[in-house]
Amino acid sequence: MFSNLRRDSFLDRISILFSGLCLVHCAALPMLLIVVPIASGTLSADLHFHLAMLALIVPVTVLALASGYQHHRNHRIVAAGALGLALLVLAATYAHSSLGMAAEALITIAGSTVLAIAHVRNMRQCRMPGCALIA
């Protein structure tokens, strides 16, 4: 079985992957809508994609950052992760229906970037010599 450190690193890596998927999706969808006008019917599918990604990102992020916090006690990493999640939730809910596609994409990109940075910092902090591993 995985040690706590290896499991935490795995969760952080999965969340970074999810954040990357959000970034690729946000960069690719506007290009697709420009190139293929028929694809404009994908806006409802886009909402489903964001909600599905949130269903994956939220629990993995909470587990990874909570477990990491038990090891390193760094409030800033958890705050950055919470900010990233809040931006992603804002983009997938309010921004999607009220602010338009450009604002939604910008908020999603910002949230994904902040979240990925939080996970990278979480992994690095947990690998530091002074990080206490809690069984």
TAWOHU-V458921 format. One record per helix or strand of 3 or more residues. SS is the DSSP state (@ for helix, = for strand). FROM is the first residue (numbers start at 0). LEN is the number of residues. If there is no record, write none. Layout:
BEGIN
ss=SS from=FROM len=LEN
ss=SS from=FROM len=LEN
END
This chain:
BEGIN
ss=@ from=3 len=32
ss=@ from=36 len=36
ss=@ from=74 len=24
ss=@ from=100 len=26
END
